[in-house]
Amino acid sequence: LFGADVCEELPSWEQTALQLCFHMVFTDTTFYWAHRTLHTKWFYARIHKQHHEFKTLDPICAEYDHPVEDLINVLSTAGGPILLDSHPCVLMVHVSLRLMQSIDAHSGY
């Protein structure tokens, strides 16, 4: 992943699909536990409260957070691709899907 050449040969469709499935499970699992931890009294008051300052659901709320929470979210999203040393294009697809999922979750519908 780091230092990888985007021009290198793309992985097969099967390998890409398997990696994306792994990335989604990894992200969902780590995000769930991190988010649950952020809702504990100590972490909520110091870090996560900023994310809940909006009184209405809006897609921009998805990315409004404390820098520590942002780092946790980045590690949660990039962790799977880093572990599997995924091709940069697979990483871009995964990040795009993750952003769409987050925006949808904060859209109010």
HUURHU-V581645 format. One record per residue. RES is the residue in one small letter. PHI is phi in whole degrees, 0 to 359 (NA if undefined). D_FIRST is the distance of its C-alpha to the first C-alpha in whole Angstrom. Layout:
res=RES phi=PHI d_first=D_FIRST
res=RES phi=PHI d_first=D_FIRST
This chain:
res=l phi=NA d_first=0
res=f phi=280 d_first=4
res=g phi=80 d_first=6
res=a phi=287 d_first=5
res=d phi=263 d_first=8
res=v phi=296 d_first=10
res=c phi=274 d_first=13
res=e phi=295 d_first=11
res=e phi=301 d_first=13
res=l phi=289 d_first=13
res=p phi=291 d_first=13
res=s phi=296 d_first=16
res=w phi=300 d_first=18
res=e phi=295 d_first=19
res=q phi=295 d_first=15
res=t phi=298 d_first=14
res=a phi=298 d_first=17
res=l phi=296 d_first=17
res=q phi=295 d_first=13
res=l phi=297 d_first=14
res=c phi=298 d_first=17
res=f phi=300 d_first=16
res=h phi=299 d_first=14
res=m phi=296 d_first=17
res=v phi=296 d_first=19
res=f phi=300 d_first=17
res=t phi=297 d_first=17
res=d phi=299 d_first=21
res=t phi=292 d_first=21
res=t phi=292 d_first=20
res=f phi=295 d_first=21
res=y phi=304 d_first=24
res=w phi=290 d_first=25
res=a phi=294 d_first=24
res=h phi=294 d_first=26
res=r phi=298 d_first=29
res=t phi=295 d_first=29
res=l phi=294 d_first=29
res=h phi=269 d_first=32
res=t phi=285 d_first=34
res=k phi=308 d_first=36
res=w phi=295 d_first=35
res=f phi=290 d_first=31
res=y phi=298 d_first=33
res=a phi=295 d_first=35
res=r phi=264 d_first=33
res=i phi=232 d_first=30
res=h phi=280 d_first=30
res=k phi=303 d_first=33
res=q phi=304 d_first=32
res=h phi=296 d_first=30
res=h phi=262 d_first=33
res=e phi=292 d_first=35
res=f phi=291 d_first=36
res=k phi=267 d_first=39
res=t phi=237 d_first=38
res=l phi=280 d_first=34
res=d phi=213 d_first=33
res=p phi=305 d_first=29
res=i phi=295 d_first=29
res=c phi=298 d_first=29
res=a phi=301 d_first=26
res=e phi=254 d_first=24
res=y phi=269 d_first=27
res=d phi=202 d_first=26
res=h phi=292 d_first=27
res=p phi=305 d_first=24
res=v phi=294 d_first=23
res=e phi=295 d_first=23
res=d phi=298 d_first=21
res=l phi=299 d_first=18
res=i phi=300 d_first=19
res=n phi=294 d_first=18
res=v phi=296 d_first=15
res=l phi=296 d_first=14
res=s phi=296 d_first=16
res=t phi=284 d_first=14
res=a phi=272 d_first=10
res=g phi=301 d_first=11
res=g phi=299 d_first=11
res=p phi=301 d_first=7
res=i phi=292 d_first=6
res=l phi=299 d_first=9
res=l phi=267 d_first=8
res=d phi=51 d_first=5
res=s phi=292 d_first=6
res=h phi=298 d_first=6
res=p phi=305 d_first=6
res=c phi=292 d_first=10
res=v phi=294 d_first=10
res=l phi=300 d_first=8
res=m phi=297 d_first=11
res=v phi=296 d_first=14
res=h phi=299 d_first=13
res=v phi=297 d_first=14
res=s phi=297 d_first=17
res=l phi=297 d_first=18
res=r phi=296 d_first=18
res=l phi=296 d_first=20
res=m phi=298 d_first=22
res=q phi=297 d_first=23
res=s phi=293 d_first=23
res=i phi=297 d_first=26
res=d phi=298 d_first=28
res=a phi=294 d_first=28
res=h phi=255 d_first=30
res=s phi=274 d_first=32
res=g phi=90 d_first=35
res=y phi=246 d_first=35
